[in-house]
């Protein structure tokens, strides 16, 4: 599976170079090119982006401020002509800091760092969740908790955790990524509808204005990236 990326830079030639490097790298997938932090903010909100390559010195909102503003941070590699930002870059947990002009070999080293982290994290998370055809076990607050799949309404991503919302009991919080859970849950019963939400298709009863409504008060957005798959499900079950 490829790592979904975007390139962010206000300089057209710079963003095109990073985009070309992403396209050249077999384990990366270019999802978009953004010319400003504000454009990137909207793009990340509506798409499942795992990695951003971002310039720092941009007008209005610079790359450092942008990364600090994100509630759910993808992996970050800074691409800049200014070495003085390096320390601050690593303080916001950037994976790497590439100085322009950026060679492909240096770009590839940074990309491989991200790939190794994702693979290691994914392996550890898969070890901490066990699933069968009708239930799963997750670790939460030093306990191993059994959750029936039929009891799950939806799953919500919260930074490095997920919150599993249940029908008749309190939500369960566990340190897993939403992507790792998506890979384990049966795809005919659960569907990703947003970068931060997976829903139990059997529990979907009300849909309005590109939102799934639970209990008349919880609204789950359906983002553009996942809209087509969800619409296919609706069309296949529409009378």
Order of alpha helices (4+ residues) and beta strands (2+ residues): beta-alpha-beta-alpha-beta-alpha-beta-alpha-beta-alpha-beta-beta-beta-beta-beta-beta-alpha-beta-beta-beta-beta-beta-alpha
